[in-house]
């Protein structure tokens, strides 16, 4: 019986007792992972400082004419570049610090690679959102202070998610909430003045953008990174733990693939399509590796058909890592991917192909065709093990001929030894991999086992009669697949649902400020009919009724009646409320939808420190000067709808008071429209 690759010695995980500020958030956890993330944040700041110094030195070198000054600047620039290179190498060391992300059990297995979380700066939503609520929605912004605080608390919690399913749900809930926020406060023709800054997970270079899509993309990246950290910390000595690892890596691949397909023009290189494609391949490769470990966990029995299965499983793992290494070696990914990651892919590709040859050799050398054996089944399995048989050999003849079996088996062992030696050589060349002791132990043990088996059957004339063993075909029982993110499983309530249904009360629609209408219900006759559902519209208005004479128009939306908020009420509920007042005077507040097609200037700016090519400025100008003048006149008349006065109104936002329009909590909860309908249409701008 051959040795199991993964000795079964499961140990129980000690239950962590964490005090959560918010479910899924653990900001005070002093674990190795949290300390590593803190080191990443400090490195990001140091890299930012070094990049700024380098940019300043380069600019000075361009304009300086004095020779002594230019020599001094060149000297300083060389020091800055050296310092920046050391910082990036230190960041690469954090990216390959796989030990702190692994499970707490002592496992004799090659470590898996997790992704580090992207770091960000704090963002203050309060002033900008208050101004927008005041100017666009014509409501008292102080009524939404708690909702804005909840949004900021949720964002802060997402900076320190717990490494479990609750942490993933926390990030997912914030991502969905951003869809609501984008629809309510971020018009497509105007930028709010909020600057979102995120640091590249691989290079530490910061990227700043006023577009909310950078925030959404970064949250998705962290969601995928969190899945990778969950996968690496699973107990790989149990079937349940390995299945959880497979599921986590497949979900990580799904999130990263969704990010690649949805946000196609990301300014941060770690979220570029080329880099995301490589990361998806890496997650699927690690999922396939976990599947192989799951097959080997109970122990690999020295039985013909079992060895055929394990050999083809190992060949599949080697194939996906070979493809991963080829993708990592392509430009421009090669310049930005950590060198140690490419080395790990190269080492694993050679290690697992060596295992495939070892198991193929074992089934040929240790198993002779005995009387009563299922010859047809063995012949079929052996023919499916290779893409081609060596010249002069057939599957049936090889099974029956002891000499051919030995020659072919030793040919497999000879190739396995070569691949083992190549994996050890690459592991010794990479400085980061030399420090991972368990990796060296696994590689050395596999190499010694193969060498021992070859020495047991070695003969003096082996080199003269050596048969070139063919490659083992990859034929796994199960292949790793992308698991798409399921956002519908997370229930999220819009923080700003008091503003009204999102289908009407959104940032891309404009309407008049609420105006009060006083009219009388005469003998149960309102003088108009209603249509629509949440909010209700005035329909078929009698021009002689009191409501019409008071200023009501067809198509107006009813927002409140007698101080009762009606934005979320149905037609039947509004009609019942109106008729309940009988012949009394009724006070109703309504709004009228304005023409939302009026042109506005559109500016989009992205700035990435040290990445000048990502800076873009788009200005859509008016085609007609008359349209410009007309737009200016409209902006003067409709002061509450002016887009460009948010900064000037910061001071007045706390003192200016507008009449309230019944802001009670909605009595009937409605399912809000999903925010993901905006992703496909807006992703091209990102």
SULCORNOR-V826891 format. One line per field, one symbol per residue. burial: + if it has 16 or more other C-alpha atoms within 10 Angstrom, else -. Layout:
burial->???
This chain:
burial->----++-+-------------+-++++-+---++-++--++-++-+++-++-+++-+---+--------+--++--+--+--++--++--+++++++++++++-+-++++++++++++++-----++++++++++++++++--+--++--++-+++++++++++--++++++++++++++++++++---+++-++++++++++++++++++++++++++++++++++++++++++++++-++++++++++++++++++++-++-++++++++++++++++++++++++++++++++++++-+-+--+++++++++++++++++++-++----++--+++++++++++++++++++++++++++++------------++-++-+++-++-----+--++----++++++++++++++-++++++-++--+-++--+-+++-+++-++--++-++------------++++++++++---++++-+------+-+++++++++-+++++++++++-++++++----+++-++-+++++++-++--++++---+++++++++++-++++++++--+--+++--+---+++++++-----------+-+++-----+-------------+-----------++++--+--+---+-------+++--+--------+----------+
